Each structure stands twice: as C-alpha cells, then as structure tokens.
Amino acid sequence: MASVEDLRKVRTVEKTRVTKRVNELRRLVIEDAYSDVVDKFDSIKAVFHDFMQAHDAYSTRLQDEADIVASEKYFSDVECSYINGLQGVRDYIKSGSKDSTPPNPPHSPHTYLT
C-alpha cells in the first residue's frame, strides 16, 4: 500500500499534467491553431479524471481535519483552473477559428464580411 506521502506526490504529478494541458490548449487558442485545439480538446478531460482519482486516493487517507480542509482547497483550485480553461477553449471551438470565413453556399446572393 502506498504511503500518504507517495499519494500526495502522485496527486501533484497529476495536477501538473492538468496545468500543462490547460496551458497548452490556451496557447493553441492564442496561436489560432483551431484543428490542433479540436484534436486535443477531449484529452484534457481524461487528464483531469486522472487528477481526480489521484486526489481521491490521497484525500481518503487523510485523518487530520486541517489536512482534509487543505486538500479540498487544493482540489477546488485545480478544478477552477480546469473549468476556466475548458470554458475558454470550448468558446473558441464553438466560435470557430478567428481567421476562418464561412463559405458561401452555392448560388447564394449573400456574402460574408470579415
């Protein structure tokens, strides 16, 4: 059985993975790499799921009330960062690439302004 300290280290590694993935997606959004953002979007959910499992494994072993409270705050901070990053990326995907212009349908009298 892993020690509490080992479980804490695993949780830290998983948090780092979440942070790196969120930052990578944000960078791709800023670079307007639309297809890369779309390709990598779903993988962030799996990375966050791994963090949640590591957090649960660690927090269920805690006994001191102060440690439990600190652990829940840690989780909440990571979750907020994940949600904020995910929402921004989701908004970008829904809006499409900033450089893309929707094609005109055949025989359409309408044009799109960019």
HELIX and SHEET records of a PDB file:
HELIX    1   1 VAL A    4  ILE A   30  1                                  27    
HELIX    2   2 TYR A   34  SER A   59  1                                  26    
HELIX    3   3 GLU A   65  SER A   95  1                                  31    
END                                                                             
